[in-house]
Amino acid sequence: MWLPRWLGELYARVYVNFGTEPFTFAEAMKLLGQSREKLSIAFSRLHAARVLFYHSKARPRLYRVLKPESLLYLASGAIKNLDKIKQERYLQLISDVAIHLIRDFEVEALCIYGSIARGTARLDSDLDILAVSDSFSGSLASRVEALCEIEEMVSDELKRLRRCGVHVGLSILPLRRGEVEKFPLILLDVTVDGIVIHDRNGFLERALSRLRGYLAEIGAKRVAIGKNAWYWDLRPGFKAEEVAGSEASQGG
């Protein structure tokens, strides 16, 4: 994905003037000196690529554009599926966190799960991210502690969101590939709601596909008991190692 020259120039002018701060359509129209019709087309194209996103859909709508670095990761395919995030106010934060995890922690795969993936996040909901890398070492607690510095790395975006009343925190689950292949129970919900935004070699997509297949085979299902509550109905004797065994038998 790359922007046509005219659209790239428009994006550049918007970013140079507004940076990562929210702006209205009227403010952009005044800045660019373009007709409403032409700018609507440009905004539609930029939004389809998620280079431009809704910060707030309340009237008047507020827009933002991704940072140039985020655009490069998106254009290269290193970050994907941002169009699946329904609550777009989190897109820059997701991108910032992903870039730091990919670049600074050699993460192989990233998946958004939880309320933000479902599109039901409250103003105080956490951003839940599954991070997969064999570079992780030590106990799970020590890995989580090591990743706490990510919050400082993305502090500007966190502060920006908090100024707008969005008090989001980070909750990163760092697993090694072998731990993912054992299919911890948290992956049950990930098979339904998870949005994979980075998967260098397709490992996580394949693992989740195997687990979905196994759950379908045994007739497992997630049963809703309220608007934001559910439980999993699994067959008696469900064993996650059966899925891992299937992977081993395929030589993967």
WOSULSUL-V107979 format. One record per backbone hydrogen bond with DSSP energy under -0.5 kcal/mol. NH is the residue of the N-H (numbers start at 1). CO is the residue of the C=O. Records with the same first field share a line. If there is no record, write none. Layout:
BEGIN
NH=CO ; CO
END
This chain:
BEGIN
8=4
9=5
10=6
11=7
12=8
13=9
14=10
15=11
16=12
17=13
18=14
19=14 ; 15
21=18
23=63
28=24
29=25
30=26
31=27
32=28
33=29
34=29
39=35
40=36
41=37
42=38
43=39
44=40
45=41
46=42
47=43
48=44
49=45
50=47
51=46
52=46
53=64
55=53 ; 62
56=62
62=56
63=23
64=53
66=51
71=67
72=68
73=69
74=70
75=71
76=72
77=73 ; 74
78=73
79=73
80=197
84=81
85=82
86=84
88=86
90=87
91=88
94=90
95=91
96=92
97=93
98=94
99=95
100=96
101=97
102=98
103=99
104=100
105=100 ; 101
106=102
107=101
108=132
109=132
110=198
111=130
112=195
113=128
118=114
119=115
120=115
121=115
125=122
127=169
128=113 ; 126
129=127 ; 171
130=111
131=129 ; 173
132=109
133=175
136=133
143=139
144=140
145=141
146=142
147=143
148=145
149=146
150=147
151=148
152=148
153=149
154=150
155=152
158=154
159=155
160=156
161=157
162=158
163=159
164=160 ; 161
165=162
166=161
167=123 ; 165
168=166
171=127
173=129
174=172
175=131 ; 173
180=176
181=177
182=178 ; 179
183=180
187=184
188=185
189=185
190=186
191=187
192=188 ; 189
193=189
194=189 ; 190
195=112
196=194
197=110 ; 195
198=110
200=108
202=199
206=202
207=203
208=204
209=205
210=206
211=207
212=208
213=209
214=210
215=211
216=212
217=213
218=214
219=215 ; 216
220=215
221=233
223=221 ; 231
224=222
225=229
226=229
229=226
231=223
233=221 ; 231
234=232
238=235
242=239
243=239 ; 240
244=240
245=241
246=242
247=243
248=244
249=245
250=246 ; 247
251=248
252=247
END
